[in-house]
């Protein structure tokens, strides 16, 4: 059995990384466009591409200022316009229109990021409809109008292949980042659901939900649960204030964590903590060793000098210990340990009852 270590999840940091990746992607595509336009002496397209590069530079400044909503609206509209003009200028068979498909994928990825982080907002449906209408309009224009820049069939095929590869790469990278985003958000949600914010320990929901997994590699008869309760905790809150109570809970959690590397540690609720582990064997010597270790935890906390805002004090713990073999279900097992805890409270506190 083990004690869970929660990963720190920074969704905002991942958003910043995604923005930089998208801007780098736009920069690389426009550099390629610039080389292509210059090679074929596409005068007004070279000028349009320079404007596009300026837009990317402005977007980079907006990214630094974390003005994501303005940033994405600018670059998405610019990309739609640029791709449409490029498609009309060089013809349908060059494949520039394929970038509009990649743009739609990016739009919905950005929309997902915006809803997950609530840092900005974009109108994904309207932007995707804009791309679709641009795609249709560009197709109609290539039929009705003569392309200003005619290139040979071989070059058109090569250009179409390059655009297809670029679109494929964009979709793959976008989906990869989306998976990372989803994984981290799910991790964050799990952490919030199963983690006690004050002490950093897993909570009772974690223990109950993961009980079967925690028991999988253990001899059930050798698995124990210990519920410990801080004696007279209300007196600490009443005497020194609730912040002092929080300090006590955090400190007790740190002491337990430092002494229980091979146990599951949970904040069970209020001033109660739960420890669960496996005695190294089913004989009486193994159990006595386990009882000794648990009792040392109780004594360590009892001998610890707590200090809060100049006030020094000590506290004690009462503990109830039960083995899994003493009960038929998880609920009965926990109840057995809880009854022993209650018995210890009623018979003087500051003791372990097994």
SEPA-67140 format. One record per residue (C-alpha): residue number from 1; y negated, z, x. Coordinates in steps of 0.1 Angstrom, whole numbers, plus 5000, padded with zeros to 4 digits. Example, Ala and Ser with C-alpha at 12.3 -4.5 7.8 and 13.67 -1.06 7.14 Angstrom:
{vokol 1 {5045 5078 5123}},
{vokol 2 {5011 5071 5137}},
This chain:
{vokol 1 {5000 5000 5000}},
{vokol 2 {4965 4994 5012}},
{vokol 3 {4929 5001 5006}},
{vokol 4 {4908 4971 4995}},
{vokol 5 {4879 4960 5015}},
{vokol 6 {4854 4941 4994}},
{vokol 7 {4837 4909 5008}},
{vokol 8 {4800 4908 5007}},
{vokol 9 {4790 4879 4986}},
{vokol 10 {4755 4863 4990}},
{vokol 11 {4752 4836 4964}},
{vokol 12 {4715 4830 4973}},
{vokol 13 {4725 4824 5009}},
{vokol 14 {4751 4799 4998}},
{vokol 15 {4725 4782 4976}},
{vokol 16 {4702 4778 5006}},
{vokol 17 {4731 4762 5025}},
{vokol 18 {4738 4738 4996}},
{vokol 19 {4701 4728 4995}},
{vokol 20 {4701 4721 5032}},
{vokol 21 {4733 4701 5029}},
{vokol 22 {4719 4680 5001}},
{vokol 23 {4686 4673 5020}},
{vokol 24 {4706 4663 5051}},
{vokol 25 {4727 4639 5030}},
{vokol 26 {4695 4623 5015}},
{vokol 27 {4680 4620 5050}},
{vokol 28 {4711 4603 5064}},
{vokol 29 {4713 4579 5035}},
{vokol 30 {4676 4570 5038}},
{vokol 31 {4680 4565 5076}},
{vokol 32 {4708 4540 5069}},
{vokol 33 {4687 4523 5042}},
{vokol 34 {4658 4520 5067}},
{vokol 35 {4680 4503 5093}},
{vokol 36 {4695 4480 5067}},
{vokol 37 {4661 4470 5053}},
{vokol 38 {4645 4465 5087}},
{vokol 39 {4674 4443 5098}},
{vokol 40 {4670 4420 5068}},
{vokol 41 {4632 4420 5070}},
{vokol 42 {4630 4435 5035}},
{vokol 43 {4592 4442 5037}},
{vokol 44 {4585 4462 5006}},
{vokol 45 {4618 4480 5008}},
{vokol 46 {4610 4492 5043}},
{vokol 47 {4577 4506 5029}},
{vokol 48 {4595 4522 4999}},
{vokol 49 {4620 4538 5023}},
{vokol 50 {4591 4553 5044}},
{vokol 51 {4578 4569 5012}},
{vokol 52 {4613 4582 5004}},
{vokol 53 {4615 4598 5038}},
{vokol 54 {4582 4615 5032}},
{vokol 55 {4595 4628 4999}},
{vokol 56 {4625 4642 5018}},
{vokol 57 {4601 4659 5043}},
{vokol 58 {4581 4674 5014}},
{vokol 59 {4614 4685 4998}},
{vokol 60 {4623 4703 5031}},
{vokol 61 {4590 4722 5029}},
{vokol 62 {4597 4731 4993}},
{vokol 63 {4631 4743 5003}},
{vokol 64 {4616 4766 5029}},
{vokol 65 {4593 4780 5002}},
{vokol 66 {4623 4783 4979}},
{vokol 67 {4607 4761 4952}},
{vokol 68 {4640 4746 4942}},
{vokol 69 {4631 4734 4908}},
{vokol 70 {4602 4712 4920}},
{vokol 71 {4623 4701 4950}},
{vokol 72 {4653 4688 4930}},
{vokol 73 {4632 4672 4903}},
{vokol 74 {4613 4652 4930}},
{vokol 75 {4642 4640 4951}},
{vokol 76 {4664 4632 4921}},
{vokol 77 {4638 4611 4904}},
{vokol 78 {4629 4594 4937}},
{vokol 79 {4666 4587 4945}},
{vokol 80 {4671 4571 4910}},
{vokol 81 {4640 4549 4914}},
{vokol 82 {4649 4539 4950}},
{vokol 83 {4685 4530 4942}},
{vokol 84 {4675 4510 4912}},
{vokol 85 {4649 4490 4931}},
{vokol 86 {4674 4484 4960}},
{vokol 87 {4701 4472 4935}},
{vokol 88 {4676 4447 4920}},
{vokol 89 {4663 4436 4954}},
{vokol 90 {4697 4429 4970}},
{vokol 91 {4720 4421 4941}},
{vokol 92 {4748 4438 4923}},
{vokol 93 {4774 4429 4949}},
{vokol 94 {4758 4449 4976}},
{vokol 95 {4769 4481 4958}},
{vokol 96 {4737 4501 4959}},
{vokol 97 {4742 4510 4923}},
{vokol 98 {4772 4531 4933}},
{vokol 99 {4749 4557 4947}},
{vokol 100 {4738 4564 4911}},
{vokol 101 {4773 4576 4903}},
{vokol 102 {4771 4600 4933}},
{vokol 103 {4737 4611 4921}},
{vokol 104 {4751 4621 4887}},
{vokol 105 {4777 4642 4905}},
{vokol 106 {4750 4659 4925}},
{vokol 107 {4729 4665 4894}},
{vokol 108 {4756 4685 4876}},
{vokol 109 {4765 4704 4909}},
{vokol 110 {4728 4713 4912}},
{vokol 111 {4728 4723 4875}},
{vokol 112 {4758 4746 4881}},
{vokol 113 {4740 4762 4911}},
{vokol 114 {4709 4767 4890}},
{vokol 115 {4728 4784 4861}},
{vokol 116 {4749 4805 4886}},
{vokol 117 {4719 4818 4906}},
{vokol 118 {4692 4816 4879}},
{vokol 119 {4668 4808 4907}},
{vokol 120 {4656 4775 4891}},
{vokol 121 {4663 4752 4862}},
{vokol 122 {4669 4714 4859}},
{vokol 123 {4675 4692 4829}},
{vokol 124 {4709 4679 4840}},
{vokol 125 {4717 4659 4808}},
{vokol 126 {4683 4642 4808}},
{vokol 127 {4685 4634 4845}},
{vokol 128 {4721 4620 4841}},
{vokol 129 {4710 4599 4812}},
{vokol 130 {4681 4586 4833}},
{vokol 131 {4707 4575 4860}},
{vokol 132 {4729 4558 4834}},
{vokol 133 {4699 4539 4819}},
{vokol 134 {4688 4529 4854}},
{vokol 135 {4724 4517 4861}},
{vokol 136 {4724 4495 4830}},
{vokol 137 {4688 4483 4836}},
{vokol 138 {4696 4473 4872}},
{vokol 139 {4727 4454 4861}},
{vokol 140 {4707 4434 4835}},
{vokol 141 {4680 4427 4860}},
{vokol 142 {4705 4413 4886}},
{vokol 143 {4717 4389 4859}},
{vokol 144 {4683 4378 4846}},
{vokol 145 {4663 4379 4879}},
{vokol 146 {4668 4362 4912}},
{vokol 147 {4673 4387 4941}},
{vokol 148 {4642 4388 4964}},
{vokol 149 {4664 4393 4994}},
{vokol 150 {4695 4372 4995}},
{vokol 151 {4723 4381 5019}},
{vokol 152 {4756 4363 5026}},
{vokol 153 {4788 4372 5008}},
{vokol 154 {4804 4388 5039}},
{vokol 155 {4775 4411 5045}},
{vokol 156 {4774 4420 5008}},
{vokol 157 {4811 4430 5009}},
{vokol 158 {4805 4452 5040}},
{vokol 159 {4775 4468 5024}},
{vokol 160 {4794 4475 4993}},
{vokol 161 {4822 4491 5013}},
{vokol 162 {4797 4513 5032}},
{vokol 163 {4781 4524 4999}},
{vokol 164 {4816 4531 4984}},
{vokol 165 {4825 4552 5014}},
{vokol 166 {4792 4570 5012}},
{vokol 167 {4796 4577 4975}},
{vokol 168 {4832 4589 4980}},
{vokol 169 {4821 4612 5009}},
{vokol 170 {4793 4626 4987}},
{vokol 171 {4816 4634 4958}},
{vokol 172 {4842 4650 4981}},
{vokol 173 {4815 4672 4999}},
{vokol 174 {4799 4681 4966}},
{vokol 175 {4832 4692 4951}},
{vokol 176 {4841 4711 4982}},
{vokol 177 {4808 4730 4981}},
{vokol 178 {4813 4736 4943}},
{vokol 179 {4847 4751 4950}},
{vokol 180 {4832 4775 4976}},
{vokol 181 {4805 4784 4951}},
{vokol 182 {4830 4791 4923}},
{vokol 183 {4852 4811 4946}},
{vokol 184 {4823 4833 4958}},
{vokol 185 {4810 4838 4923}},
{vokol 186 {4845 4848 4911}},
{vokol 187 {4848 4872 4940}},
{vokol 188 {4814 4887 4932}},
{vokol 189 {4824 4891 4895}},
{vokol 190 {4857 4908 4906}},
{vokol 191 {4838 4930 4930}},
{vokol 192 {4815 4941 4902}},
{vokol 193 {4844 4947 4878}},
{vokol 194 {4866 4965 4902}},
{vokol 195 {4842 4982 4926}},
{vokol 196 {4823 5015 4922}},
{vokol 197 {4787 5007 4931}},
{vokol 198 {4778 5042 4943}},
{vokol 199 {4807 5049 4967}},
{vokol 200 {4819 5014 4975}},
{vokol 201 {4854 5023 4965}},
{vokol 202 {4876 5005 4940}},
{vokol 203 {4876 5020 4905}},
{vokol 204 {4903 5029 4880}},
{vokol 205 {4903 4994 4866}},
{vokol 206 {4913 4980 4900}},
{vokol 207 {4942 5005 4903}},
{vokol 208 {4955 4999 4867}},
{vokol 209 {4951 4961 4869}},
{vokol 210 {4967 4958 4904}},
{vokol 211 {4994 4985 4900}},
{vokol 212 {5023 4961 4900}},
{vokol 213 {5010 4943 4931}},
{vokol 214 {5004 4976 4949}},
{vokol 215 {5040 4988 4940}},
{vokol 216 {5057 4955 4949}},
{vokol 217 {5067 4964 4985}},
{vokol 218 {5072 5002 4980}},
{vokol 219 {5101 5024 4971}},
{vokol 220 {5090 5036 4937}},
{vokol 221 {5105 5071 4941}},
{vokol 222 {5085 5076 4973}},
{vokol 223 {5051 5066 4958}},
{vokol 224 {5027 5094 4949}},
{vokol 225 {4994 5097 4932}},
{vokol 226 {4969 5124 4939}},
{vokol 227 {4939 5131 4916}},
{vokol 228 {4913 5153 4932}},
{vokol 229 {4882 5168 4915}},
{vokol 230 {4852 5183 4931}},
{vokol 231 {4850 5219 4920}},
{vokol 232 {4818 5230 4902}},
{vokol 233 {4801 5196 4907}},
{vokol 234 {4777 5203 4878}},
{vokol 235 {4763 5232 4897}},
{vokol 236 {4754 5209 4926}},
{vokol 237 {4735 5186 4902}},
{vokol 238 {4718 5215 4885}},
{vokol 239 {4708 5232 4918}},
{vokol 240 {4698 5203 4940}},
{vokol 241 {4694 5174 4916}},
{vokol 242 {4714 5143 4907}},
{vokol 243 {4704 5125 4939}},
{vokol 244 {4722 5153 4957}},
{vokol 245 {4752 5147 4935}},
{vokol 246 {4752 5111 4945}},
{vokol 247 {4750 5120 4982}},
{vokol 248 {4780 5143 4977}},
{vokol 249 {4801 5117 4960}},
{vokol 250 {4792 5091 4987}},
{vokol 251 {4800 5116 5015}},
{vokol 252 {4833 5127 5000}},
{vokol 253 {4843 5090 4996}},
{vokol 254 {4835 5084 5033}},
{vokol 255 {4856 5114 5044}},
{vokol 256 {4885 5104 5023}},
{vokol 257 {4883 5068 5035}},
{vokol 258 {4882 5078 5071}},
{vokol 259 {4914 5099 5067}},
{vokol 260 {4934 5076 5044}},
{vokol 261 {4940 5042 5062}},
{vokol 262 {4973 5036 5045}},
{vokol 263 {4964 5047 5010}},
{vokol 264 {4947 5032 4980}},
{vokol 265 {4915 5051 4973}},
{vokol 266 {4897 5049 4940}},
{vokol 267 {4868 5066 4923}},
{vokol 268 {4886 5077 4892}},
{vokol 269 {4855 5086 4873}},
{vokol 270 {4827 5112 4875}},
{vokol 271 {4836 5136 4904}},
{vokol 272 {4873 5126 4904}},
{vokol 273 {4890 5105 4931}},
{vokol 274 {4925 5091 4931}},
{vokol 275 {4947 5086 4962}},
{vokol 276 {4980 5067 4961}},
{vokol 277 {5004 5059 4988}},
{vokol 278 {5040 5059 4999}},
{vokol 279 {5057 5089 5016}},
{vokol 280 {5076 5075 5046}},
{vokol 281 {5110 5083 5031}},
{vokol 282 {5124 5099 5001}},
{vokol 283 {5137 5131 5017}},
{vokol 284 {5120 5165 5015}},
{vokol 285 {5107 5163 5051}},
{vokol 286 {5088 5131 5042}},
{vokol 287 {5073 5147 5011}},
{vokol 288 {5063 5178 5031}},
{vokol 289 {5045 5156 5056}},
{vokol 290 {5027 5138 5028}},
{vokol 291 {5017 5171 5012}},
{vokol 292 {5004 5183 5046}},
{vokol 293 {4982 5152 5050}},
{vokol 294 {4968 5155 5015}},
{vokol 295 {4961 5192 5020}},
{vokol 296 {4943 5184 5053}},
{vokol 297 {4920 5161 5034}},
{vokol 298 {4912 5189 5009}},
{vokol 299 {4905 5213 5038}},
{vokol 300 {4884 5188 5057}},
{vokol 301 {4861 5184 5027}},
{vokol 302 {4861 5222 5022}},
{vokol 303 {4850 5228 5058}},
{vokol 304 {4824 5200 5058}},
{vokol 305 {4787 5211 5060}},
{vokol 306 {4768 5191 5034}},
{vokol 307 {4731 5188 5040}},
{vokol 308 {4706 5173 5016}},
{vokol 309 {4668 5176 5019}},
{vokol 310 {4671 5207 5041}},
{vokol 311 {4697 5224 5019}},
{vokol 312 {4730 5232 5035}},
{vokol 313 {4761 5239 5013}},
{vokol 314 {4798 5235 5011}},
{vokol 315 {4821 5226 4983}},
{vokol 316 {4858 5226 4975}},
{vokol 317 {4884 5203 4959}},
{vokol 318 {4913 5208 4936}},
{vokol 319 {4941 5183 4937}},
{vokol 320 {4971 5174 4915}},
{vokol 321 {4999 5154 4931}},
{vokol 322 {5027 5136 4913}},
{vokol 323 {5055 5112 4924}},
{vokol 324 {5062 5080 4904}},
{vokol 325 {5098 5091 4898}},
{vokol 326 {5085 5120 4877}},
{vokol 327 {5073 5097 4849}},
{vokol 328 {5085 5066 4831}},
{vokol 329 {5052 5048 4828}},
{vokol 330 {5020 5045 4847}},
{vokol 331 {5002 5064 4820}},
{vokol 332 {5027 5093 4821}},
{vokol 333 {5025 5093 4859}},
{vokol 334 {4987 5097 4859}},
{vokol 335 {4989 5122 4831}},
{vokol 336 {5014 5143 4852}},
{vokol 337 {4990 5144 4882}},
{vokol 338 {4961 5152 4858}},
{vokol 339 {4980 5182 4843}},
{vokol 340 {4987 5196 4877}},
{vokol 341 {4950 5192 4886}},
{vokol 342 {4941 5211 4854}},
{vokol 343 {4966 5237 4863}},
{vokol 344 {4949 5242 4897}},
{vokol 345 {4915 5244 4881}},
{vokol 346 {4927 5271 4857}},
{vokol 347 {4944 5291 4884}},
{vokol 348 {4914 5295 4908}},
{vokol 349 {4905 5260 4921}},
{vokol 350 {4903 5249 4957}},
{vokol 351 {4941 5242 4959}},
{vokol 352 {4967 5215 4957}},
{vokol 353 {4993 5216 4930}},
{vokol 354 {5024 5195 4933}},
